Amino acid sequence: MFGYEFANPEYFLLAVLLLPMIGWYVFREKRSHADLQFSSLRPFKGMRHTGRIWMRHVLFALEVLAIAFLIVALARPQSSNSWQTYTSEGIDIVLALDVSGSMLARDFSPDRLEAAKEVATKFILERPQDKIGLVTFAGESFTQCPLTTDQAVLVNLLREVKSGMIEDGTAIGLGLANAVNRLKDSQAKSKVAILLTDGVNNRGAIAPATAAELAKTYGIRVYTIGVGTYGEAPYPIQTPFGIQLQNVPVEIDEEVLQQIAQLTEGKYFRATDNNKLRQIYEEIDQLEKSKIEVKHFSKKDEHYFIFGLVGMCLLIAQALLRYTLLRKIP
């Protein structure tokens, strides 16, 4: 009502009193006509009545309006200005994703790499407050996307990741070192690397332990994820008869991944299927929540005075008219 909030809206119940007032006025008006009778109205036929005949209702209208404005004043109309401020303790995250040929194994649906991309995409989209980057590695490593808050760009670059885009092999140390390089100059309160691989370090000039020491030096926490079922996994092999699935041993250097996580105060996870991988990312998401502090400010301005003033002016106007222009002659 009026674009205001009301501190005491219960006073609007007083408006109910206006109904019997109006009813009594209408009833009294009907009973107030003179009983003087004429045999004919012909002598008055040519007479015109002016608008003054309706002016007698002005006094009552002013009285009703005055009471209405005073009731609104009692309800204390207020306008409020409110605003919120957000202070966010951001987290910078780099995803280090293994894109070696073994990531095409079919123990995940449709394969390890596509499952990892799908889950990572969901993880990215649920963290709009953080800067996230993407590093890929196989026999060597490169930065697919630097740290950014542009989720759309990052997700599109993640979708373009394919096995075979880098020389094959598994350079875990190099992949982690590249992620550290992207995070070392970050001013964020928390710096995190998520390293996902399905193999054993067999390439690269940097050992995984060395890369982990670098991460520790720069205050980067590393979560490591070993991807692959236990035992053997179906892997697509090109044959003269087309691509056929052949079971190959699953070899994940869990000891190295555990050492990296322990040294950097992170955590190691083993993902054996799509659901487990999804649960791992959900757990990391809960472990690394941005701290957002919200402050709410509100300022209220009182407007009852203007309504009360209008009501009093109407009462004064009614009194003046009653004893001047609209006074009754006994």
Secondary structure, 3 states (H helix, E strand, C coil): CCCCEECCHHHHHHHHHHHHHHHHHHHHHHHCCCCCCCCCCHHHCCCCCCCHHHHCCHHHHHHHHHHHHHHHHHCCEEEEEEEEEEEEECEEEEEEEECCHHHHCCCCCCCHHHHHHHHHHHHHHCCCCCEEEEEEECCCEEEEEEEECCHHHHHHHHHCCCCCCCCCCCCHHHHHHHHHHHHCCCCCCEEEEEEEECCCCCCCCCCHHHHHHHHHHCCEEEEEEEECCCCEEEEEEEECCEEEEEEEECCCCHHHHHHHHHHCCCEEEEECCHHHHHHHHHHHHHHCCCEEEEEEEEEEEECHHHHHHHHHHHHHHHHHHHCCCCCCCC
